[in-house]
Every structure is written in structure tokens, then in C-alpha cells.
Amino acid sequence: MADKKIGEYYAPPPKMGKWEGFRKFIWNSETSQCLGRTGSSWAKILLFYIIFYAALTGFFAAVFAVFYQTLEADKPKWMLDNGLIGSNPGLGFRPMPPEANVESTLVWYESSKKENYMYWVEETERFLRSYDDLPKKNQVNCSFEHPPPEGKVCGVEVSSFAPCTLDNNFGYHVARPCIFLKLNKIYNWEPQIYDLANLPKDMPEGLKQHIKEKQSLRPNETAVVWVSCEGENPADVENIKSRDYYPRMGFPSFYFPFKNIEGYIPPIVAVQFTVETGVLINIECKAWARNIKHDRSDRRGSVHFELMVD
């Protein structure tokens, strides 16, 4: 409240109690001030902030409008080597351990106890059900002779993984667990398939022999991103009695490239292991194509997990 002028001097305002001073601050009837400002002062401040925030909103709206003009809704701006993901896909595996062990890659259970192995059965069934629940729009039946036409994608038949099926508990009740593998999706990535003349030296001999047999019996079915699963150490190799791949030992090339077409689902491979019980086994699975590089430290082109069946 303004001081009162007496002659040539200003007198201090009268002393008031706290409550009376607060009421005076809320509304001063002598000066027509509310919260220390007059109506015209409040109007000027309100008008200023309306103009300020309107201009600020308009500026950012214009920036985002220009930015979104550079993007496309169905594909990334930066692809393959120009993007953060790069052009070297990794492998993933299912089922995953419980979320409480988010950093674990150990598949461990007792095959004689249903309540123990059912977690892995249910997790695998949930993973495969996600394939059935996806919309089938644009999906067609594909083969090496009949790749998908433009604008269409290939479907995945869950029944093609037999005996890795829910009816068989995915092999967990008989100590022959099924692990499902899938390649990470990278937009516009196409595999460069190995042919018989340029198989890499570090490719497992069993896979090389399989490719040779395919080449001689069904040469039109060798356009595949091959998959191998091996023990990481000599002891691990000995403890893996056998492994079988369903429906084939890799991902057919007609599933690529991924173009973000509605209905696309990545191909999967089921690997059924027969292993020594009571032993922890380190397993590394690799995808094989000429443009897939393997890096164990970064897990590029491969995936690691441990398997223990009691």
C-alpha cells in the first residue's frame, strides 16, 4: 500500500496485523488492487503471456511440421549401415527366463516335475500364440518356387514345428526341450546366401554336410539363412547328444526383405536338443549368410544361452 504524503514528507502505512494485512493484499479497496495489481495491470500481463505462449506454440508446431515432412510413416529415414541398428542382424531365442532374472539366459528345469517345467511350456506357447493372434492381412503361402508377390508377405504355420508342439509339451517333459530362434528385423535387409563353392571355414561340418545334401537333392531349396547350434566348449559339445531343426535348418530367403508390410511376421526355427541331464551346457547358435558377421562379445549374428535339464 502506498505511503501517504504529509506536506513534503511520506508517512509510513499504518501498522496492521497479519490477517488484516493479508486481506488487504488480496483486495485493497482504497487502490482497487487485487494481489498488488490493478485490473488493467493484470489484463496487460495476461495479454502478454497469451501472445508469448501462442507464438511459442506456433514456432514449435512449425518446426515439427517441417521435421515430419522428412519422415515416412512406413519406413525409417536412415536404413542399414546409415542407421543405428546397422545391417548385421542378431538372433533371439524363446522361451526366456522369468522377468525376475532379466539378465539371465539360463533355461533350467526338472523334467520329472510338471510344476517345474510348465513355466517353459507356457512361455513357449505364449510366444507361438502371438503368431496366431496377429492379423493375417496380406499373408500368402510361400515356397522357394513361389515367393510373395509385391505388397504381400509370407505366413508362418505353427503346425510346421512338429514335434515341437504344445501337445508334446515342446519336449520339456522328456528332457528334449525345444528352443525357438528368430532373426531380428532390419528394414530392407536382404541376406546374401552362401553357395556350395564359398562356404566359410568356420562353419560347422555338420551344417556344411547338410548344405551339400540339400544341393544335390533339392538345389532349389538352398536359398536359406542357415542356422547352427553348437556347444561353446569341448565339454559342451560332448554333452549335446543331438539337435534337430524344424521345419528346416534355417530361414528361407523368401521372408526377406522386411518392408514393414502389415501382416509381416519374422520366420522362426525350432531346435530340439537331446542333452546329458544334470549338466550345465553353454550353447551358441549362429545365423549364416555372407552379409552376417559374427561377434561373440557383441552377440552379432548369434545368440548364447545355457541349458540345464535335471
N, C-alpha and C positions, 0 to 999 in steps of 0.2 A: 504494500500500500504506500502510495506516495506520501512523502513528508509534507506537512502543512507549512506554508511560508508565513512568517510573522515579521512584518517590516522588512528588513534586509536579511533576515536570518530564516533558516529552516528548522522547524521544531521536529523532533523525533516522533514517530507514531505512538499512540498510547499503548501502554503495556496491556496485553491480553493473555488469558490462559491458553493452554494448549488446544483444548477443544474449540474455544471461540476463535482462535487463530486458524484452525483447520477449516472451520465453517466459513470463515472469511476468505480463505484460499479457494474453496470450492465455488463460492459465489460472493462477489463483492458488489453489493447493491449501490454503493457510492460511485464506483467507477464502471459498473456494468461489465466486470471482468469475470470470466469463468476459468479456473485453473491458471490464473495470472495473465490471461489474454482476453482481449475483446473479441466480439463476434467477427469483425472484419479481419482481425489478425488470424483467427482460426480459419476463415474462409480462404485467405491468401495461402496459408500453409497447405491446406487440403488441396487446393488447385495446383500448387507446385508439385506435390507428390503424385497426384493423378497424372499430370503431364510427364513427370520424370519416369514413373514406372510404365506408362504406356509406351514411351519412347524406348525404354529398356526392353520391354517385351517385343516390340516391333523389330528391334535390332537383332535379338536372338532368334526370332522367328525367321527373319530373312537369312541369317547365317545357316540355320538348319535346313531351310528350303533349298539353298544353293548346295549344301552338303549332300542332301538326299538325292539331288539330281544326278550326282556322280555314282550312285549305287543302283544295283539291280536287285529286285526282290528275290529272285530265284537262283542267284549265284554270287559268290564273293567277288569283290573288286580285285583283290590280289590272290592269285592262284599258284599252286605248285611251288616252285622254288622261290617265287616272289612273295609268298605268304608266310605267316608264322608257322603253319603246320608243316610246310615243306612238301616234298614229293616222295618221301620214304615212309610207307605205311607201317604201322606196328600191328602186332597180333594181340587179341584179347582172349580170355578164357572164361568159361562159365561151367559150373556154379562157383560163385565167390564165397569166401568165408563170411561168417556173421559180421555185421557192421561194427560190433564191439571190437573186432580185430581188423580194423580197416586197412592196416598196413600189412596184414598177413597174406601170404599166398599159399598157405598150407591147407590141403584137403585131407582131413584126418577123421577116421570114424572106425567103429567096430561093426563088422558085417553081421555078427551074430545077434546084435541088439537093434531091433526095429526102431525104437525110440531114438537111437543114436544116429542111424544112417538116414532116417526120414527127412532130416533137415536138408540134406544134399539132394534127395529126390524131389522135395517140394521146391527148392530153389531152381533146379533144372526145369521142372515142369512150368514154373512161373516164367522162366526165360523163354521157353518154346511157345507158351501161350501168348506171349506178346507178339509173336509172328502170326498166330492165328487171328488175333484181335485187330491187327492192323487192317485198314481198308484195302480191298483187293483191286481198287481202281487202277486201270492201266496195266494190270498184270496179265501176262500171257505165259503159256507153256513154252519153254525154250529147249533147244538142243544145239549140239555143235553144228548141225546142218541148218537149223532154223533159229538164228539169233533174233532178238526182239526187233521189231520194226521201229522206225522213228517215232518218238513220243510214247513208247511202251517200255515196260520193264519185265524182268523175269521173276516169277514166283518161286517160293521155296516150299516144297512138300515135306511137312514134318514127318510123315509116314516113311519117308525115304531113309531114315536113320536107323531102321530096324537092324539089329536087336536093341539099339539104344532108344527104348521107348518107355513110356510110363507104365505100361502093363508089365514090363520086365524090371521095374524099379531102376531103370537105367544102369542095371548091373551092380548096384551097390549092395544088394543082399547076398551076392555070391562072390564078393571080392573081385569083381571085374568092372570097376567104375568107368563110366563114360564121361569124358571131358569134351566140351564143345568149344571150337575155335572159330574166331571170325576176324577178318581184316578190318582195320579202321577205315572209315570212309574219307576219301580225299577227292574233292571235286575235280572232275575232268582227268583223273589219273587213269592211265591205261597200262596194263602190265606188258612188259617185253618178254615174251615167252622163250624159255630155253628150248633149243632143239638138240637132237642127239649128238651133234658134232661139237657143241660148245658147252657141255655140262661142266660146272666148276669142280675143281679138285677137292674142295672141302665138303661137297655134297655127300651125304651118307651113301654107302654102297648099296644098301637095300633099296633106296629111292632110285638110284641110277638103274638098278636092275629092273625095277618096276616100270620106269620110263621106256627102257629098251623093249620090254614085253609089250607095252601099250603100242609102241611104234610099229612093231611087227604084226600085232593082231588087229589093232584099231587105230591106225595112224591119224584118222580124222578126230580122235578124242584126246589128243596130246596138247591142245591149246589150253593149258591149265597152269594156274599159280600153284605149284606143288607145295606140299606140306610134309614136314618130317618132325617126329618127336623122339628125342634120344635122351638117355641118361647123361648127366653132365660130367660125371666122373666114372672111372672104370668100375667101381663098386656099384654105382647106379645102373650102369649098362647090364651088369650081371643080374641085378635084381628085377629087371624088367623081362618077364618071360616072353611076352608077345604084346603086340598092339595092332589093332585093326581099325581101318578108316572107313567111315560111311558118310555119304553114298560113294565117295571116291577119295583119292588121296590128294585132294587139293580143291581149289576154287576155279570153276570153269571161267574162261575169258569172256563168255557172253554176258556175264553180270557187270562187266565194266565197259565204259567208264560210268561213274556215278555222276548223274546230271541233275540231281535234286528233283526228279520227276515224281509226282505224287504216286504213292504206292510202292516206291522202291524199298526193298529190304536187302541187307547185305547177305551174301551166301555164308553158310556155316558148314563146318566139318565136325563130325563126331569121331572121337578117338577112344576106343575101348581098350583099356590096359588090363593085362593079367600080370600081377606082380607078386613078389615074395611078401608074406604078411609079417607084421611086427618090425618092419624096417622102414626108415625114412629115406625116400628116394627123391633126388633132385632131378627135375625134368626140364628140358628146354625144347620148345617147339619153334620151328623156323618156317617162314614162307620163302619160296624160291622163285625168283624171276630176275631177269638181267638188270632191272632197274630197282631192285630191292637190295639194299646194303644191310649187313648185319653188324650190330654194335652191341655187345653184351652189356657194357656199362650203361648205355642209354636205352637198352632194350628196343633198338630199332630193328624192324623186320623179324622180331622174335618175341617170345613170352616165356617167362620162367615161373614154375610153381613146384611145390613139394607135394608128394603123395605118400600117405601112410595108412595102411589098412591093418587093423588089429583083428 
